[in-house]
C-alpha cells in the first residue's frame, strides 16, 4: 500500500504509472537494504537523510502529523488479533 500510494503521488506530479511504481519500489527497497546491511536503526537512518528545512523532513513531518506510525501499528494489532481469533 505504501508503494502504491507513493506511485499515485508520482503520477499526480507527472510520472507515468510504470515509472512511478519503479521509483517507489526502489525507494522502499533501498531503505530496507540499508537497515539490513548496516544494522543501523531506521530512526537513525531517517535522521541521517533529513536535512534541516529540507524536503525529506517536510515529508516525515507530514507522515507524523497524519499518524502514519500509529496507523501501521494499529494494522499489525488488527492482524495479530484476527490471527488469535482464528486459532480459537
C-alpha positions as CSV (number, residue, x, y, z in Angstrom):
1,X,0.0,0.0,0.0
2,X,2.9,2.3,0.7
3,X,4.4,1.7,-2.7
4,X,1.1,2.2,-4.4
5,X,0.4,5.5,-2.5
6,X,3.9,6.8,-3.4
7,X,3.3,5.8,-7.1
8,X,0.0,7.5,-7.2
9,X,1.6,10.7,-5.9
10,X,4.3,10.3,-8.6
11,X,1.5,10.1,-11.2
12,X,-0.1,13.2,-9.7
13,X,3.2,15.1,-10.4
14,X,3.6,13.9,-13.9
15,X,5.3,10.5,-13.9
16,X,3.9,7.5,-15.8
17,X,2.4,4.8,-13.5
18,X,5.1,2.4,-14.7
19,X,8.0,4.8,-13.8
20,X,6.3,5.9,-10.5
21,X,5.9,2.3,-9.4
22,X,9.6,1.6,-10.2
23,X,10.8,4.6,-8.3
24,X,8.6,3.9,-5.3
25,X,9.6,0.3,-5.3
26,X,13.3,1.2,-5.5
27,X,13.0,3.7,-2.7
28,X,11.4,1.1,-0.4
29,X,13.9,-1.5,-1.5
30,X,16.8,0.9,-0.8
31,X,15.6,1.8,2.6
32,X,15.1,-1.8,3.6
33,X,18.5,-2.7,2.2
34,X,20.2,0.0,4.3
35,X,18.6,-1.3,7.5
36,X,19.5,-4.9,6.8
37,X,23.1,-4.2,5.6
38,X,24.1,-1.6,8.1
39,X,22.2,-2.7,11.2
40,X,21.6,1.0,11.9
41,X,18.2,1.7,13.5
42,X,15.7,3.1,10.9
43,X,15.2,6.2,13.1
44,X,18.9,7.0,12.8
45,X,18.9,6.4,9.1
46,X,15.9,8.8,8.8
47,X,17.8,11.4,10.8
48,X,20.8,10.9,8.6
49,X,18.9,11.8,5.4
50,X,16.8,14.6,6.8
51,X,18.4,17.9,6.0
52,X,17.3,20.9,8.2
53,X,14.5,22.6,6.4
54,X,14.7,20.1,3.6
55,X,12.2,18.1,1.5
56,X,12.6,14.8,3.4
57,X,11.9,16.2,6.8
58,X,8.9,18.0,5.4
59,X,7.6,14.6,4.2
60,X,8.4,13.0,7.5
61,X,6.6,15.7,9.5
62,X,3.5,15.2,7.3
63,X,3.6,11.5,7.8
64,X,3.9,12.0,11.6
65,X,1.0,14.6,11.5
66,X,-1.2,12.1,9.7
67,X,-0.5,9.3,12.2
68,X,1.5,7.0,9.8
69,X,3.3,5.1,12.6
70,X,0.1,4.7,14.6
71,X,-1.8,3.5,11.6
72,X,0.8,0.9,10.7
73,X,1.0,-0.3,14.3
74,X,-2.8,-0.5,14.5
75,X,-2.9,-2.6,11.3
76,X,-0.5,-5.0,12.8
77,X,-2.5,-5.1,16.1
78,X,-5.6,-6.0,14.0
79,X,-3.7,-8.7,12.2
80,X,-2.5,-10.3,15.4
81,X,-5.9,-10.0,16.9
82,X,-7.6,-11.7,14.0
83,X,-4.9,-14.4,13.8
84,X,-5.6,-15.2,17.5
85,X,-9.3,-15.3,16.9
86,X,-8.9,-17.7,14.0
87,X,-6.8,-20.1,16.2
88,X,-9.8,-20.5,18.6
